[in-house]
C-alpha cells in the first residue's frame, strides 16, 4: 500500500506534471474512438512514476507503449 503523503510520485511537483501529461494526452487522443481513456491515465501515471521531470516525449511514449 502506498502512502501518498510520503511517496515522491505524489509530490506537488509530480502531481502538476501528471496533470500536464493528462492534458496533453487527452487533447491529442481524448476524442479518438479507438483510444480508451484508461490507457491515457495509465500512461501519465507511468511517465511520472518512471521519474520523468518534464512532459516532453509523452506523445511518443504513449504511441510506443499504449496506442491501439
C-alpha positions as CSV (number, residue, x, y, z in Angstrom):
1,X,0.0,0.0,0.0
2,X,1.3,3.4,-1.0
3,X,1.5,6.3,1.5
4,X,0.6,9.3,-0.8
5,X,1.9,11.7,1.8
6,X,5.5,10.5,1.6
7,X,5.6,8.9,-1.9
8,X,7.7,11.1,-4.2
9,X,5.4,10.3,-7.1
10,X,2.6,12.3,-5.4
11,X,4.5,15.5,-4.5
12,X,3.0,18.8,-5.7
13,X,5.6,19.0,-8.5
14,X,4.8,15.4,-9.7
15,X,1.1,15.9,-9.5
16,X,1.4,19.1,-11.6
17,X,3.5,17.1,-14.1
18,X,0.8,14.3,-14.1
19,X,-1.8,17.0,-14.8
20,X,0.2,18.4,-17.7
21,X,0.7,15.0,-19.2
22,X,-3.0,14.2,-18.9
23,X,-3.9,17.4,-20.5
24,X,-1.6,16.8,-23.5
25,X,-2.8,13.2,-23.9
26,X,-6.5,14.0,-23.6
27,X,-6.2,16.9,-26.0
28,X,-4.4,14.6,-28.5
29,X,-6.2,11.3,-28.1
30,X,-9.3,12.0,-26.0
31,X,-11.7,12.2,-28.9
32,X,-10.3,9.2,-30.7
33,X,-12.9,6.5,-30.8
34,X,-10.2,3.8,-30.7
35,X,-8.5,5.1,-27.6
36,X,-9.6,4.1,-24.1
37,X,-9.1,6.8,-21.6
38,X,-7.8,4.3,-19.1
39,X,-4.7,3.9,-21.3
40,X,-4.2,7.7,-21.2
41,X,-4.3,7.8,-17.4
42,X,-2.0,4.8,-17.1
43,X,0.5,6.3,-19.4
44,X,0.6,9.6,-17.5
45,X,1.0,7.7,-14.2
46,X,3.8,5.5,-15.6
47,X,5.5,8.5,-17.1
48,X,5.7,10.3,-13.7
49,X,6.4,7.1,-11.8
50,X,9.5,6.5,-14.0
51,X,11.0,9.7,-12.8
52,X,10.5,11.9,-15.9
53,X,10.7,15.6,-14.9
54,X,9.0,17.1,-17.9
55,X,6.2,16.2,-20.3
56,X,8.4,16.4,-23.4
57,X,8.2,13.0,-25.1
58,X,4.9,11.9,-23.6
59,X,3.2,11.6,-27.0
60,X,6.0,9.3,-28.4
61,X,5.9,7.3,-25.2
62,X,2.2,6.8,-25.5
63,X,2.3,5.8,-29.1
64,X,5.1,3.3,-28.4
65,X,3.5,1.7,-25.3
66,X,-0.2,2.4,-25.1
67,X,-1.7,3.2,-28.6
68,X,-4.1,0.7,-30.0
